[in-house]
Amino acid sequence: MDFGQTAEMLARIQFAFTVSFHFIFPAVSIGTASYLTVLNGLWLWTRDPAYLRLFEYWKTIFAVTFGMGVVSGIVMSYQFGTNWSVFSDRAGAVIGPLMGYEVLTAFFLEAGFLGIALFGRKRVGDTLHMVAVVIVAIGTLISATWILSVNSWMHTPAGYAIDANGNFVPEDWWAIVFNPSFPYRLVHTVLAAFLTTAFVVGAVGAWHLLRDRTNRQARTMFSMAMWMAVVVTPIQIVAGDLHGLNTLEHQPAKIAAMEGHYESHPDGAPLILFGVPNETEQRMDYEIAIPKLGSLILKHDPDAPMQGLDAFPPDQRPPVVIPFYGFRVMVGIGFLMLGIGLWSLWARWRGSLFSNTWLHRASIAMGPSGLVAVLAGWFTTEVGRQPFTVYGLLRTSESLSPVAAPAVGASLAAFVVVYFLVFGAGVFYLFRLFARVPALEDDHELDKGPVRAAGINPGPAQDDPLRQGGRHAF
């Protein structure tokens, strides 16, 4: 079962498929963990029951996405041994310890305190429970840090030497961890996770506002999500621009593919808004471009020269189609997010934030936009690194295990079937959780988490804090 493809291409498709499933869950859980920290902190500070209700509502969703992220990540890691054993052998001395540090730090923190964060409020008290919630959020950020350090090193390798057998060996761990692209990727990815969560939260809040504009919990989550859109989206646009400048410095061929520049431009490059890449003829068909704007954005000089793909040997040029379109999808969604944020700011000023039906509908439509953007960005950066696994040093074709195409094709088919069944059911359950009305009908639902959400009634709780008063800050 080779689907008419080589073993290398099938292995790349398999890794892309499993990583795509994995990526969407941490993109939500990283942001949700920080959101839970904010909600719990606001509850302790204000004693407003709306925050506690929302914490209980979103902690179940976090638990499900966190669990699916862990499972999909474990499955993905096995492919380093099955399909990419040569890469693992040659680069394992560098990437192995970094991935091990992720387990020893982030995963232990998350595993050690997750139970307390989800179920322990009445058992350990508010203070220790808050500590647990904060530690889980920090754990998700530390996990992202180590994984992005590994990925960034593959793009901008540093601090290594190559031994007599052609293997990468570490020489300077500080240079390896804090390689040239790592800070930019970390900031860009974490902000993307926050925006992804914000628009998921905003979509859920908007959905319930369309059904009941007076629902305090729906109003609170929608308001908080729109504040995130207003504040974080401009920061993300700036961070993305800085990341692009760093990529231009270290991976100019990738930038040429993203921009669709098959030819070099010695007197200033245009910004190609739309076109159809023609890989056979090495040109952009049906091009719509703004002269000089590409050089102005990337080099802050409209007449600055820009390299095209013709400046690189043919066997070192990345494919153009996926980076070109993926980059435009990511940037386009970013500006749509900014538009929603500004629209919400205008509605807030007009006093119609909770009654603007069209804003709520647009927010629902934008609910999955963050997930689409992070996947488009990942496709752009990873395909743009081709034909290398370790940029400029180890080719993808040299990293493959000695496996036959039918074997890889069979495992890919199995992954597709199992993933759509298992994670399809998980996503269906998440939508069931989203559909719950955030104004919980029974106060005793609090602090029961996934047990109560699954429909099991544990009985009334005593001394429920929601019976207390509070003030509403949003």
Protein Blocks (a to p, Z undefined) as FASTA:
>chain_A
ZZopafklmmmmmmmmmmmmmmmmmmmmmmmmmmmmmmmmmmmmnopaklmmmmmmmmmm
mmmmmmmmmmmmmmmmmmmmmmmmmmmmmmmmmmmmmmmmmmmmmmmmmmmmmmmmmmmm
mmnojklmmmmmmmmmmmmmmmmmmmmmmmmmmmmgghiacdfkopacdfblmlmmmgmk
lmmmmmmmmmmmmmmmmmmmmmmmmmmmmmomklmklmmmmmmmmmmmmmmmmmmmmmmm
mmmmmmmmmmmmlmmmmnopabacfeopaddfbdcddfknopaehiacdehklmmmmnop
akbccddfklpcfklcccfklmmmmmmmmmmmmmmmmmmmmmmmmmmmnopmmmmmklmm
mmmmmmmmmmmmmmmmmmmmmmmmpccfbghkacfklmpccddfklmmmmmmmmmmmmmm
mmmmmmmmmmmmmmpcfbdfblklgonlmmlmnopagbjaehifklpgcddfZZ
